[in-house]
Amino acid sequence: MAERKPPGIPWDAWIEQRIHEADEQGALDNLPGSGRPLPGLEAGYDPDWWVKQFVQREGVSVLPPALELLRKVERVLADLSRLPTEAQVREQLVALNAEIAKVNARTLEGPATRLGVLDVDSIITGWRARRAAGRSR
Protein backbone atom coordinates (compact mmCIF):
# COMPACT_ATOMS: atom_id res chain seq x y z
CA MET A 1 0.00 0.00 0.00
CA ALA A 2 3.05 2.27 0.23
CA GLU A 3 3.38 2.25 -3.54
CA ARG A 4 4.15 5.63 -5.08
CA LYS A 5 2.09 7.09 -7.89
CA PRO A 6 3.81 6.47 -11.22
CA PRO A 7 4.61 9.57 -13.22
CA GLY A 8 2.34 10.41 -16.10
CA ILE A 9 -0.86 8.99 -14.53
CA PRO A 10 -3.39 11.49 -13.17
CA TRP A 11 -4.08 11.22 -9.41
CA ASP A 12 -7.77 10.39 -9.81
CA ALA A 13 -7.06 7.58 -12.30
CA TRP A 14 -4.34 6.13 -10.08
CA ILE A 15 -6.59 6.24 -6.99
CA GLU A 16 -9.47 4.63 -8.85
CA GLN A 17 -7.10 1.89 -10.05
CA ARG A 18 -5.90 1.23 -6.47
CA ILE A 19 -9.51 1.03 -5.21
CA HIS A 20 -10.45 -1.35 -8.04
CA GLU A 21 -7.43 -3.60 -7.27
CA ALA A 22 -8.28 -3.64 -3.54
CA ASP A 23 -11.89 -4.54 -4.31
CA GLU A 24 -10.81 -7.40 -6.59
CA GLN A 25 -8.48 -8.74 -3.87
CA GLY A 26 -11.31 -8.66 -1.31
CA ALA A 27 -9.71 -5.99 0.89
CA LEU A 28 -12.99 -4.05 0.96
CA ASP A 29 -15.17 -7.01 1.97
CA ASN A 30 -16.68 -7.13 5.49
CA LEU A 31 -15.64 -3.63 6.50
CA PRO A 32 -17.24 -2.24 9.70
CA GLY A 33 -20.44 -0.41 8.85
CA SER A 34 -20.72 -2.08 5.46
CA GLY A 35 -24.19 -1.72 3.98
CA ARG A 36 -25.27 0.96 6.48
CA PRO A 37 -25.73 4.63 5.62
CA LEU A 38 -23.10 7.11 6.68
CA PRO A 39 -24.07 8.81 9.96
CA GLY A 40 -25.09 12.46 9.83
CA LEU A 41 -25.96 12.64 6.13
CA GLU A 42 -29.56 13.67 6.83
CA ALA A 43 -28.44 16.71 8.86
CA GLY A 44 -27.05 18.61 5.88
CA TYR A 45 -23.68 20.27 5.57
CA ASP A 46 -22.12 21.81 8.65
CA PRO A 47 -18.62 23.26 8.23
CA ASP A 48 -17.88 22.66 11.92
CA TRP A 49 -18.96 18.99 11.95
CA TRP A 50 -15.51 17.74 12.88
CA VAL A 51 -15.17 20.14 15.83
CA LYS A 52 -18.57 19.14 17.18
CA GLN A 53 -17.75 15.43 16.84
CA PHE A 54 -14.39 15.96 18.57
CA VAL A 55 -15.98 17.83 21.48
CA GLN A 56 -18.62 15.13 21.89
CA ARG A 57 -16.23 12.19 21.49
CA GLU A 58 -13.53 13.57 23.81
CA GLY A 59 -15.88 15.13 26.35
CA VAL A 60 -14.21 18.51 25.93
CA SER A 61 -15.83 21.27 27.91
CA VAL A 62 -16.30 24.63 26.28
CA LEU A 63 -17.80 26.21 29.37
CA PRO A 64 -16.04 28.78 31.53
CA PRO A 65 -14.55 27.25 34.70
CA ALA A 66 -17.28 28.66 36.97
CA LEU A 67 -20.09 27.12 34.93
CA GLU A 68 -18.26 23.82 34.53
CA LEU A 69 -17.83 23.71 38.32
CA LEU A 70 -21.54 24.38 38.82
CA ARG A 71 -22.39 21.44 36.55
CA LYS A 72 -19.96 19.22 38.45
CA VAL A 73 -21.38 20.20 41.85
CA GLU A 74 -24.91 19.42 40.66
CA ARG A 75 -23.76 16.06 39.27
CA VAL A 76 -21.86 15.06 42.43
CA LEU A 77 -24.70 16.09 44.76
CA ALA A 78 -27.17 14.07 42.68
CA ASP A 79 -24.88 11.02 42.80
CA LEU A 80 -24.32 11.09 46.58
CA SER A 81 -27.40 8.95 47.23
CA ARG A 82 -25.71 6.08 45.38
CA LEU A 83 -22.71 6.01 47.69
CA PRO A 84 -22.93 3.22 50.28
CA THR A 85 -20.94 4.71 53.18
CA GLU A 86 -20.75 8.01 54.98
CA ALA A 87 -16.97 7.98 54.58
CA GLN A 88 -17.31 7.91 50.80
CA VAL A 89 -19.84 10.75 50.89
CA ARG A 90 -17.52 12.81 53.09
CA GLU A 91 -14.57 12.06 50.79
CA GLN A 92 -16.51 13.24 47.72
CA LEU A 93 -17.63 16.42 49.48
CA VAL A 94 -14.16 17.27 50.78
CA ALA A 95 -12.70 16.81 47.28
CA LEU A 96 -15.49 18.95 45.82
CA ASN A 97 -14.86 21.69 48.39
CA ALA A 98 -11.16 21.68 47.47
CA GLU A 99 -12.07 22.12 43.81
CA ILE A 100 -14.55 24.90 44.61
CA ALA A 101 -11.90 26.76 46.62
CA LYS A 102 -9.37 26.32 43.80
CA VAL A 103 -11.73 27.64 41.12
CA ASN A 104 -12.84 30.53 43.34
CA ALA A 105 -9.20 31.53 43.81
CA ARG A 106 -8.20 31.21 40.15
CA THR A 107 -11.18 32.19 37.99
CA LEU A 108 -10.11 35.09 35.80
CA GLU A 109 -12.33 34.61 32.77
CA GLY A 110 -16.01 34.02 32.25
CA PRO A 111 -18.64 34.70 34.89
CA ALA A 112 -17.57 34.89 38.51
CA THR A 113 -18.21 31.84 40.62
CA ARG A 114 -21.27 32.01 42.82
CA LEU A 115 -20.42 28.92 44.81
CA GLY A 116 -19.00 28.87 48.27
CA VAL A 117 -17.64 25.77 49.92
CA LEU A 118 -20.32 23.26 50.82
CA ASP A 119 -21.42 22.55 54.40
CA VAL A 120 -20.29 18.92 54.56
CA ASP A 121 -21.98 18.11 57.87
CA SER A 122 -25.43 19.37 56.82
CA ILE A 123 -25.22 17.50 53.50
CA ILE A 124 -24.25 14.32 55.33
CA THR A 125 -27.15 14.83 57.76
CA GLY A 126 -29.51 15.03 54.77
CA TRP A 127 -27.85 11.95 53.21
CA ARG A 128 -28.41 10.01 56.46
CA ALA A 129 -32.06 11.10 56.64
CA ARG A 130 -32.75 10.08 53.02
CA ARG A 131 -30.98 6.78 53.60
CA ALA A 132 -33.01 6.08 56.75
CA ALA A 133 -36.25 6.99 54.97
CA GLY A 134 -35.35 4.63 52.15
CA ARG A 135 -34.77 1.74 54.56
CA SER A 136 -38.02 2.28 56.45
CA ARG A 137 -40.14 1.79 53.31
Secondary structure, DSSP 8 states (H G I E B T S, - for coil): ------TTS-HHHHHHHHHHHHHHHTTTTT-TTTTS--TTGGG---TTHHHHHHHHHHT---S-HHHHHHHHHHHHHHHGGG--SHHHHHHHHHHHHHHHHHHHHH--SSS--------HHHHHHHHHHHHHHHHH-
